[in-house]
Amino acid sequence: MIACVALIYVRFSFAQDCWSKNACIETSLCAAKGGTSQPNLCSGGNTIRCCSCANCMEASLCVSRGGVPSTGICPGSSTNQCCNMASTSVPTGGKTPVNRMLTDLADILRGAGLTVIESDGWKTRGHGIMTSVKGILVHHTAGPATGDFPSLKVVRDGRTDLAGPLSQLGLGRSGTWYVIAAGRSYHAGATIDDSVFGNANAIGIEAEATGNPSTNTGHAYWPEVQYQSYIRGVKALQAAYAVPTSRVLGHKEAAVPLGRKPDPNFSMDEFRAALAK
């Protein structure tokens, strides 16, 4: 009996836990973040493992190097993030637009098999031409709780404090895409790198959602048909304009100062992982 007790004591003395309980995540999500999964350190199913990162750095530094910063698998402050350089390859076949209106937006989305509604006059709407398309910013409208895309008028025409258009594209709850403007749109504000994510260089997509509750986990508060359409549409834009997944950011990731914007209220790590499939 004494020997058995001693054996149990030794076994538990050498047991190991994950460095952080919040780092116990799905192996696929860990890989998307640029981390490495370690087994037998977390409770849960076989795919829940301890995720750690060997390339932690300030998020702004990661972006300046062309990587995708991801939270949750690096120690220290929230700005110390895992820098994933694996998703920086440029899609083949596409071409970055230079100094022009994006009059091919509707055709790109329809070519991906998506339902598209074109707003009257969209091909000439905008605050001037686009300098380039180096990035794509993912937003939510924080609009009404019902209707497919009730925010259309605001996105197209603007607000009293900000002239429209406020994005080139809208996405309804049904998965329908709304093409609003071919030119520069006021969606980004100040960003971590305006040469990539500023209004002159990034496409803005406003997807209809209340934005409540604010979260960085999963996509439980989004209709699946809308979420999947979001992925398909962004992938089509990436392919057409040669935008790497590392330059597809949520507004909450690109806006400065950090915390200025909460959108979209789903996991951008999960979203980018889906883009890479």
C-alpha positions in Angstrom: 0.0 0.0 0.0 2.8 2.4 0.9 4.6 1.6 -2.4 1.5 2.3 -4.4 1.1 5.7 -2.7 4.7 6.5 -3.4 4.3 5.6 -7.1 1.2 7.8 -7.4 3.1 10.7 -5.8 6.0 10.4 -8.2 3.8 10.3 -11.2 1.9 13.5 -10.2 5.1 15.2 -9.2 6.4 15.0 -12.7 3.1 15.9 -14.5 3.4 19.0 -16.8 0.8 21.6 -17.7 0.6 23.9 -20.7 2.4 27.2 -20.1 -1.0 29.0 -20.3 -4.5 27.5 -20.1 -5.5 29.9 -22.8 -3.0 28.3 -25.1 -4.9 25.0 -25.1 -6.4 25.3 -28.5 -7.3 23.2 -31.6 -4.2 22.0 -33.5 -5.5 23.5 -36.7 -5.9 27.0 -35.1 -2.5 26.7 -33.6 -1.0 26.1 -37.0 -2.9 29.0 -38.5 -1.4 31.2 -35.8 2.1 30.0 -36.7 2.5 28.0 -33.5 3.6 24.5 -32.6 1.3 22.0 -30.8 2.5 19.9 -27.9 0.4 16.8 -26.8 -0.5 15.6 -23.3 -0.4 19.1 -21.7 -4.1 20.0 -22.0 -7.4 18.5 -21.1 -10.1 18.0 -23.7 -10.1 16.0 -27.0 -7.1 14.7 -28.9 -7.0 17.8 -31.1 -6.8 20.2 -28.1 -3.1 20.7 -27.5 -0.7 23.3 -25.9 0.3 25.9 -28.5 3.5 27.8 -28.3 5.3 30.1 -30.7 9.0 30.5 -31.4 8.6 33.8 -33.3 7.1 36.2 -30.8 7.5 39.9 -31.4 5.6 43.2 -31.3 2.6 43.1 -33.7 3.6 46.2 -35.5 7.1 44.8 -36.2 5.5 41.6 -37.5 3.3 43.5 -40.0 6.2 45.6 -41.1 8.1 42.4 -42.0 5.1 41.1 -44.0 3.9 38.6 -41.4 0.5 38.0 -39.7 0.5 38.7 -35.9 -1.7 36.4 -33.8 -2.6 36.7 -30.2 -2.8 34.2 -27.4 0.3 32.0 -27.8 3.1 34.4 -26.7 3.8 35.4 -23.1 3.7 39.0 -21.9 1.6 41.9 -23.1 -1.2 41.6 -25.7 1.0 43.3 -28.3 3.6 40.6 -28.0 2.2 38.3 -30.7 3.2 35.2 -32.8 4.5 36.4 -36.2 3.4 33.9 -38.9 5.4 34.3 -42.0 3.9 31.2 -43.7 0.9 32.9 -45.2 2.8 35.7 -47.0 2.9 34.1 -50.5 1.2 36.0 -53.2 -1.6 34.2 -55.1 -0.6 33.4 -58.6 -2.5 34.7 -61.6 -3.6 38.0 -60.0 -2.3 41.5 -60.7 -2.1 44.4 -58.3 -4.2 47.3 -59.7 -2.3 50.6 -60.0 -4.0 54.1 -60.1 -7.4 53.0 -61.3 -11.0 52.5 -60.4 -11.9 48.9 -59.5 -14.6 48.4 -62.1 -14.1 44.7 -62.2 -15.3 44.0 -58.6 -18.7 42.6 -59.6 -17.2 40.3 -62.2 -14.6 39.0 -59.7 -17.3 38.1 -57.2 -19.7 36.6 -59.7 -16.8 34.6 -61.1 -16.5 32.9 -57.6 -20.2 31.9 -57.9 -21.5 34.5 -55.5 -24.7 36.5 -55.6 -24.0 40.1 -56.4 -26.2 43.3 -56.4 -24.7 46.3 -58.1 -25.5 49.7 -56.6 -26.4 52.3 -59.2 -23.5 54.4 -60.2 -20.9 52.3 -58.4 -18.3 52.3 -61.2 -17.8 56.0 -60.9 -18.3 56.3 -57.1 -15.4 57.0 -54.8 -13.1 59.6 -53.3 -10.8 59.4 -56.3 -9.0 56.4 -57.8 -7.3 53.6 -55.9 -3.5 54.0 -55.7 -3.3 50.2 -55.4 -4.8 47.1 -53.8 -2.2 45.8 -51.4 -4.5 44.9 -48.5 -8.1 43.9 -47.6 -9.8 45.1 -44.5 -12.6 43.1 -42.9 -15.3 45.1 -41.1 -18.8 44.7 -39.6 -21.4 47.5 -39.9 -22.6 47.6 -36.2 -26.0 48.2 -37.9 -29.6 47.0 -37.3 -30.4 43.5 -36.1 -32.7 42.6 -38.9 -32.6 42.8 -42.7 -30.1 41.6 -45.2 -28.1 44.8 -45.7 -29.9 47.7 -44.0 -26.7 49.7 -43.8 -26.4 50.1 -47.6 -27.5 53.8 -47.6 -25.1 54.7 -44.8 -22.2 52.9 -46.5 -22.9 54.4 -49.9 -23.8 57.9 -48.9 -21.9 58.4 -45.6 -22.8 60.0 -42.3 -23.0 63.6 -41.2 -19.4 63.4 -40.0 -18.0 61.4 -42.9 -18.8 61.4 -46.6 -19.6 58.2 -48.4 -18.7 55.8 -49.8 -17.5 54.1 -46.6 -16.4 50.9 -48.3 -16.2 49.4 -51.8 -18.2 46.3 -50.9 -21.0 45.2 -48.5 -22.0 41.7 -47.5 -25.6 40.9 -46.5 -26.7 38.3 -43.9 -27.9 36.1 -46.8 -24.4 36.0 -48.2 -25.3 38.4 -51.0 -22.6 40.9 -52.0 -23.3 44.5 -52.6 -20.9 46.4 -54.9 -21.0 50.0 -53.8 -18.0 51.9 -55.1 -15.1 51.3 -57.5 -12.9 54.1 -56.1 -11.3 55.0 -52.8 -13.6 54.6 -49.8 -13.3 56.0 -46.3 -13.3 52.8 -44.2 -9.8 52.5 -42.7 -8.9 55.6 -40.7 -5.4 55.6 -39.3 -3.7 52.2 -39.7 -0.5 50.4 -38.7 0.7 50.9 -42.3 -1.2 53.3 -44.5 0.8 52.2 -47.6 -0.9 48.8 -47.3 -4.0 49.2 -45.2 -4.9 52.9 -45.8 -7.9 53.9 -47.8 -5.9 54.5 -51.0 -4.4 51.0 -50.9 -6.9 48.6 -49.3 -10.4 47.3 -50.2 -12.9 47.7 -47.4 -15.8 45.2 -46.9 -18.6 46.1 -44.6 -20.5 43.0 -43.6 -23.9 43.5 -41.9 -23.8 42.6 -38.2 -24.7 44.2 -35.0 -21.2 43.5 -33.6 -22.6 42.2 -30.3 -21.1 40.7 -28.3 -17.6 41.9 -29.0 -15.4 38.8 -29.3 -12.2 37.5 -30.9 -13.3 33.8 -30.7 -15.0 31.7 -33.4 -17.8 33.1 -35.5 -20.9 32.0 -33.5 -22.7 35.2 -33.9 -22.6 35.2 -37.7 -25.0 33.3 -40.0 -23.0 30.4 -41.5 -24.1 31.3 -45.1 -22.8 34.9 -44.6 -19.5 33.8 -43.0 -18.8 31.3 -45.7 -19.6 33.9 -48.4 -17.2 36.3 -46.7 -14.4 33.7 -47.0 -15.2 32.9 -50.7 -15.5 36.6 -51.6 -12.2 37.6 -50.0 -10.4 34.6 -51.6 -11.7 35.7 -55.0 -10.4 39.3 -54.4 -7.1 37.9 -53.2 -6.7 35.8 -56.3 -7.7 38.7 -58.6 -5.5 41.4 -57.0 -2.6 39.3 -55.8 -3.2 40.0 -52.1 -1.5 37.6 -49.7 -3.4 36.3 -46.7 -0.9 38.1 -44.4 -2.5 41.4 -45.7 -6.1 40.4 -44.9 -6.7 42.0 -41.6 -9.7 42.8 -39.4 -10.2 46.5 -38.8 -9.5 45.8 -35.1 -6.0 44.6 -36.1 -5.1 47.4 -38.6 -6.5 50.4 -36.7 -4.3 52.5 -34.5 -4.1 53.0 -31.7 -4.7 49.4 -30.8 -8.3 49.0 -29.5 -9.7 51.8 -31.5 -11.9 49.4 -33.5 -13.6 46.1 -32.4 -14.6 44.8 -35.8 -15.2 42.2 -36.9 -16.6 40.2 -33.9 -15.1 36.9 -35.0 -11.7 35.3 -34.9 -9.4 36.6 -37.6 -7.0 33.8 -37.0 -9.8 31.3 -37.9 -10.8 33.4 -40.9 -7.3 33.5 -42.3 -6.9 29.8 -41.7 -10.0 29.3 -43.9 -8.6 31.5 -46.6 -5.5 29.3 -46.7 -7.4 26.1 -47.4 
